[in-house]
Amino acid sequence: GLANNGSLVGGIQMQSGPGYVVRNPKRSYGTALSVSLIMDAMQAYANRYPKAPRFMIGDLSTEKGGKLSPHLSHQSGRDVDISYIHTSNKENLRFERMSHSTLDIEKNWFVLEYFLKSGKVQYIFVDYDLQSSFYNYAKSKGYSDAQLKTMIQYPNGKKSYHAIMRHSKGHADHFHVRFV
């Protein structure tokens, strides 16, 4: 079924691992694809930044999927909420509202870019105001405007729906990935 009207069959429960901590194991079931991509991204992050704070993995789905309060989606094991890493480089295993000055662009972009490059992500929801930091960082790393147009909604406005990374209210304290 759909991310906002579905269930989960044969879901896999995520366990904490290198680079991340699972917040609530009872709400950490996902499809094999979702769980393996999250684990792969987090392992790559832990390898690249061995002394960095861990990400917190929030909700995916329950064991059988279906409605998961307070979410509208997270029903079919294809959605995950992930904390941002703070510039303080201190581990903070909760969702914390970020700004341009508190968001560790390099570390967060490393994971977001991993998901974007996988070709297995339908959407990544990130507050529009924070997207500009990721856009400018990616430009500084050599991404062209044409490449970024398919990746990040900024600077084309919240009503632009061509990019994978899109605005959704409530995503200034975590990002939300929806896998295909």
Helices and strands as residue ranges (DSSP letters): E 12-13, E 20-22, G 25-27, E 29-30, H 32-48, E 55-57, E 79-83, H 105-118, E 121-125, H 128-140, H 145-151, E 165-166, E 174-179
